[in-house]
Amino acid sequence: MDLSVIVAVYNHDKVIRRCVESLLGQKQTALSVEILLIDDGSTDESAGICDSYSEQYDWIHTFHKKNGGCVDSRRYGIARAKGNYIAFVDGDDYVESDYLKNIERALLNPADYYIFNNKKTFFLQDGLYVEKNFLRSGYLPLEIAAEWVLLSKASAVWDKLFSRQFIEKNNISIGENISQGEDMYINSKILMHRPKIYAQNTSSYVHIANSPTSIFVMSAKISHLEDLYIMYKTGKELIDQLELSDRKSEFEIHILGEFVKNIGLMVQGGERTAEIRAFFLSHSDLSFIHCVRPKTLKGKIFAFIMKSESYQLARVIAGVIHTKMYYRRLDKKVSDRTVLHAKVIS
């Protein structure tokens, strides 16, 4: 088996058909492929939809498990995958018809870890743009890949391809169950073992930003701060192991922003500020958030919020960031920039 595509499914009955049908509608390749649909204890019609695909196609396998979160679903899928390589597709995203063709093309360049471009859209709009237009084809230094993951330039798992043999040979453990920052966590765990990395400038994956089924959109709880703490510790471990001390400050500023955005959503959802303060008091190794010195205006505002514990201001910021107007403006801004970039390189 060449490739296992692991699809994490949780309450995706409105969109999972689009996802699976996009995988079924691929241009012909020589790859032998299996699709693993991991139903993470869905309470809607997702389980039945997944079962119907398994009944129709012998290379689609559905697994039902108790709800454990996205990392748990991916770990569950990895343990059952038979392919030499593993790809991840989120149940609320989809792929274009040359997705497998581009993977086949990438595999002509032996590596343990592959990074691809992807397309992106907000709120299921028709307009798509290439998100990582900085990506160029070729083998990539480990330090660059680590920087992209640490600073969320390319921290997802669905724009990657992983060697199953590399994961098993290095006994890579994906232990914690987290729902916020889980992709950076998984990638960091793998990068710590120094894989051979190949990047390919092809864009076949379509990421639906701010999907209505996204965990981040649906809720933000105090447990998300614990998730971000794990994310911080894992990133710091990656920095230490790869001796990337020159990236430490940027990473800390990035984590600061993640805390502010989550706190804003938590306060917006009714979480008590006393519990948020108690969390930071109980995690003394997060004291760096009071010492960082961002250079951008946004970063300085975020730093002020954390230093002064002005969590209501974080709520205002979250209210602005997570609106359709904001994302549509961002969509147009990035789309225009991508068109300009394409003209320059042509």
N, C-alpha and C positions, 0 to 999 in steps of 0.2 A: 504494500500500500504506500503510495507516494505522499498523500496529503490527507490530514484530518482537519476538517473545519468545525470548530466548536462554537455553537450558538447558545449563549446564555439567555434563557427565556423566563421572564417573570411578569405575569399580567400584561402580555403583549397581544391579546387576541385581536386588537384592531389593526395591528401592523405586521404580525409575524408572517402572514401569507406573502406580503410584499417581499419580505426578507428571503424566505425560502424560495419563492418563485424566481427571484433574481439569481439565486445560486443554481437553480434548475435551468435557467435560460442562458447558459454559458456557450460561447463558441467552442467548437470541438478542439480538444487537446489530447495529448498522449498520456496525461496524468491519470492515475487511478486515485479516485477520491471517495471519501466517506464524509457524511455530515452527521454530527452528533448534536441533537437537540436536547439541551439540559433544562428540563422544567423544574424550576426552583420553588416548588410548592405553590404554583399559581392558584389563585382563587377565582379566576374568570374562566373563559373557554379555551385558554391557551393549551392546556393539556390535551384536550380532545383534538384540536387542530394539529398538534404535533403528532399524535397517534395516527391520524389519517394519512399523513405523509409517509410515515413508516410502513403503513399497510400497503401503500402504492409503490414504494421504491425500496428495494432491498439494500441499497447503500445509504439510506437515511435511517438512523437509529435514534429512538427517543428514550430518554431516561427520566424518571420521575423521582424527585428527592425532597426531603424536608427542607423548608426554606432556611437558607444559611447565608444568603448574600452572593454577590457577584464573584468574589474571590473563591468562595467555596464551590460555586458552579464551575468555574474555570479549572480549579484543582481537580474536581470530580471528573471533568471531561478529559484532562491530561492523563489521568490514571487509566482511562478506558480507550484512549486513542491508539490506533494501530499504525497510523501513518508515520513515515520517516520525518515529516515536517508537520508543524501544527500552526494553524491560523485561527484567529478569533473574529467572529462577526457578532455584533450586538443585535438582539432581536428587533430593535426599533430602528436599525439602519438597513441599508441594502447595498448591493454591489452592481457594477455595470457589467455588460456582457463579455468584456475582455479581462475580467478579474483573474480567472484561472490561466489565461494566455500569458498574462504579465507575470504571474507566479512561475509558470513554466520557463519563461524567459530568464527570470532572476536566478533560477536554479542551475542555469548553465555556468554560473559563477559560484563555485563552492564556498560556503560560509556556514556559520552556526546561527546567525542572527541577521535578518534582513529588515531594512526600513524602506517603506514606500511613501510616495506622496499620497494624498487623498483629496477628494472633493468635499465640499462642505456647503450646507445650506441651513438657514434659520427658519424655524416654524413651518417646515414643509413647503417652502417656496420653490418655484420652478427654477429660479436662478441659482446656478452652482458656480463656485469658483475654486481654484486650486488653493488649498490652505498653506501647504509648505512649499512655496515657490522658490525657496532657497536650496532645495534638495537637488543634487546632481548625481548622475550614475557613477559608481565606482566604489572601491573598497574604502572604508572609513576608519580613521583612527578612533580607538576606544574612547579617548578623552573627549572627542567631539560628540560622539553618541551619548556619553554620560552627561555632558552639558545640556544637550537637547532634552534629555529625560528630566534632569534635575530642575530645569527652568520651564518645563511644560511646553517646550517648542515642539517636541515630538514624544510625548510621554504616554500616549495611548498604546494598547496592545493590539488593537484592530488594524493598525497600519504596519504591523510587524509580521514576520514569519520566523518560527523558532524550530531549531533542530531538536527533535525528541531525544535523539541519542545524546546530544550535548547536555540536556536537562538531566537525563538518567545517569550519565557517566559522572557528572559532578554532584549528583545527589542533591540537586537544588530543592530546597524546602520553601514552599509558599505557605507559611504557617498561620499568620493572623487573618481573621475574617474582618475585613474593613470594607466600608461602602463608599468612603470619600478618600480619593487619592489612591485607589486600589491599583490603577494601571501603573502609576509611577513606582509603587511598591513592588509589583511583579517584575517590571523591567529592571529596577535597581538590583533586585535579588539575582537576576540572570547576568547582568553586566559585571557584578562583583567577581564572576568566574572568568572574565576576560575572553569572551567569545570573539571569533573572527567575524567581522561585520561588513555587509555589503549594502549599499544604498542604491535604489533604482528610481529614476525620475519618471515614474508612470503613475497615473491617478485613476484607480478603478473603484475605490471604496468611497461611498457617500455617507458622510457622518451628518446626522440630523442634530444640529446644535439646539439645546433647550427643548428637546422632545418632551411632550406632555407626560411620557412614561418614565422620564429620567428620575432617578432617586433624588438627585440634587434639586430638581425643580419641585418635586412633590413634597419634600420636607427637609428640615434641618434641625437636628436634635443635639442634645448635649453630648451624645455618643460620637457625633461627628468630630468634636474636638479631640477625643481620644484617637479617632482615626487619623487626624492630622498630626497628632503627636507621634504615632507609629510611622507615618509618612516622613516626618522630620528626622526621626531616629534612623530610619533606613537610608535616607538621603545622606545623612551625616556619616553613616558607616561606609557608604559608597565613596564619598569624598575622601575619607581616611584611607580606605583600602587602595584607591587609585592615586592617592597623593595629589588631590586636586584642591589644595588649600586656597589657590587663587580664585576658586569659584565659591568659596564658603560664604562670603558676604552677599553675593548675588542670590544664592540659594536661601539664605536667611531672610532677605527682603521679600523673596517670592513667597516663602512660608508665612511671613507676616501678613501679606495680602490675602492669602487663603484663609487665615484665621479671621480677618476683618470681614470678608465676604460671608463666611459661615455664621459669624456672630450676628451680622445684620439680619440674615434670614431667621436665625433663632429668635431674636428679639421680636421680629416681625410676626413670628408664629406664637408668641406668648411666653417664651422661655424667660425665667427670672434672671435678672442680671446678677443677683447674689450667687447663683449657682455657677455662672460664668466666672466671676471673680474667684470663687472657691476652687475652680478647676486650675486656674493659673497659679494660685497660692500653693497648690499641692504638687505642682510640677516645676520645681526650682530650676531645672535645666532649660526651661523656656524663658529664662530671664533675659536672654539675648534680645527679645523683641522690644525691650526698653532701651536698647543701646544702638540699634541699627540706625544708619544715616542714609536714607534713600536720597537720590538726586532729583527724581522727578516730583512734580507737584502732587500727583496722585499718591506716590509713595510717602511723601511727607505728611499728607493728610492721614493715611493709614497709620503711620507711626504715631501721630498725635492722638489718634483714637485709642490705640493700645496703651500709650504712656499715661493718658489722662483717664482711661477707662470710660470714655464717652461712648458707651455702647448704643445709645439712642441715635447718635450720629451715624453709626454703622448701619442702623436700621434704615435711615434715610437713603444712604448710598445703595443698599441692597434693593430698596424700592425703585431706584432709578435704573440700576443695572439689569434687573430682571423684569423688564417691560418689553412689549412687542416693538414699541417705538425705538427703544435703544438698540435692539437687535437688528431692526430693519435699517437703521442708520449705519450701524457697523457693517451689515451685509453689503450695503451700497458702497461704503468707503473702501472695504477690502476688495470688493469686486472691481471697482475703478482702478485700484492700485495694481491688481493682477493684470488687467488689460494693458495698463501702461507698461508693466514689467515685460509682458509678452511682446509689445512693440519694440522695446529697447533691445531685447535679445534676438529679435528677428532681423 
